[in-house]
Every structure is written in structure tokens, then in C-alpha cells.
């Protein structure tokens, strides 16, 4: 029998939230690297912590995400919680 599904809701405890963010961020960066290697895909990933610290990943053939979007206006659509660049 597999693990139970994690209930998606905000973690109220600040320390637990930071630990979870750190672990999930590491896993997400690893997955981004894996898909770029396995599928020969250009991958760019930008993650901001709650304190505004930037974490980024880009595959070797891809321009670093921050440099790529440095001069574009960033628009945040809070309805879906995603960033869209114009």
C-alpha cells in the first residue's frame, strides 16, 4: 500500500513551512535537471521564497531565466498563482 495523499493547505508552523519549502525546492530543481537531461529539453525554473529570495535553474543550452526576462514587464495573475511575462 502506498503513502497517503498530502493535504494541500498552508503550513501554519513557520519552521515546518521553511523546512518543507527547502525540501520541495530541492526536489523540484532535481526534477527540472532530470527532464532537461532525459528529454534534451530546454528548462528554466524560477522559485521565490516567502522572503523574496530567488532560486533558479536553467539547462546548459538555455539562457538563465533571470537574464532572459530581465527587461520584460512581469505580470502576476494571482487567480492561478502563476507568473506570466508580456
Secondary structure, 3 states (H helix, E strand, C coil): CCCCCCCCCCCCCHHHHHHHHHHHHHHHHHHHHHHHHHCCCCCEEEEECCCCCEEEEECCCCCCHHHHCCCCCEEEECCCCEEEEC
